[in-house]
Amino acid sequence: MSIPRNYLALLLILSPAAQADYDQQYQACLDASGMINNASVAGCAEGVSETVKKEMNRIYQQLFLKLQESAPQDAEQLETTQKAWLIYRNGQCELQGKHVGSPMYYTCPMELNIQRVDELKFLLENGG
């Protein structure tokens, strides 16, 4: 199962600055490596992904606390959804790595983490 194209387009519209910032970080890292190969792709993608995961955790905590105050059942649903999303991300990226190639083990989590940050930001800013 893949994410519908129109949904991805919506996410890009919602926060193009964040996406561009992470894309710039990734590209700057590749440029600094002097050579693009599997090792540099892996290292740069993992580095950006770690930054994105920190932001994801920060936004998730803000949203969770906000929901706990206003709608405790929704906070529980958020927690359940986040756990399911982590399972999805890991499985999807493992599958892509097996069938597309080794760089996907690193770029896929980075890309999906960025998308998840956008989803959580959207909830926080528009309803959480």
N, C-alpha and C positions, 0 to 999 in steps of 0.2 A: 504494500500500500504506500502510495506516495502522497505528498502534500499537493493539493490542487494548485495549479498555476495562478489562478485568480487570488488565492489566499496569499501566496508568496508575493504577488504584486502588491496586495494590500499592505503587507508587512513592510515592503520596501518604501511605500508611500508614507507609512506611519513614522518611520524613523530613518530616513536616508542618511542623516548625519552620523548616527551611530554606526551604521553599516559601513559608510565610507571611512570613518575613523579606524575601524578594525581592518578594513581592506588596506588602508594606508600603512598601518602598523605591520601587517603581514608582508606587504610589498617592500617596505623599507628593510625589513629583516632579510628578505630574499636578496635584495640589492646589496646589502652589507655582507652577505655570505660570499659574494663574488662568483658563485657558481650555483646553478640550480640543479640539484640532484635530489634523490629520495631523502638523503640525510638532512639537507637544508630545508626541504619542504616539511619534513617531520618536525624538525626543531622549531621552525618558525610558526607552524600551525599549532604546535603544543604550547608555545609561549603566548600566542594571542589567545588561545583557548583558555589558558589559566587566568588571564586578565578578564576574559568574558565571564568565566565561572565565578569569579569574585563579585563582579557586578550582578550576575544572576542571583547569587546568594543574598546580596544586600537588598535587592529589589524584592525578592521572594519574602524575606523577613519583614520588610515594611508592609507588604501586601497582607501577609499572614496576620500580623499584629492588628492591622486596620480591620481586617475581616473578623478577627476574634472579638473585637469590641462591638462591631455592628451586626455581624451575622455569623455566629460560631459554627453553624452547620456548613457555611460556605468556606470557612477556614479549614474545616476537616476535608471538604471536597477538594480544595486547593492542594492540601497535603497529599491526598490520594492521587490526584491528577499529576502532581510533580513526580511522584514515585513511578507512576505508569509512564510518564514521559521519559524518565531516565532509562527505563527498560527499553522503550521504543528506540531512543537515541543509540544506546549501546548495540542493540540488535541490528538496527538499520545500518549502522556504520560497519559492523562486523561483516554483514552481508555485502555491502559495497566494497569493502576491502578484499573480500574473497573473489568477487566477480569483476571488479573494475581495476583493481591493482592496489599495491601497498600504500601509495600516498593517501588513498581514501581513508585508511585507518586513522589518519591525522587530520586531514582537511574536513572530512565529514563531521566529526564532533565539533570542530571549530564553527563550521557553518550552521549546524543545528543549534549550538549554544547561542550563537548570535540571534538566530530566529526566536529562540525561547526568551531571550532578554527582551526582545521587542514585544512578544506576546504578554509577558509579565508587566512591562511598562504600560502597555495599553490598558490592561486591567486596573493597574494602580491609578492611572490618570483618568480613567473613564468610568469607573464604577466601583472599584474596590473599597 
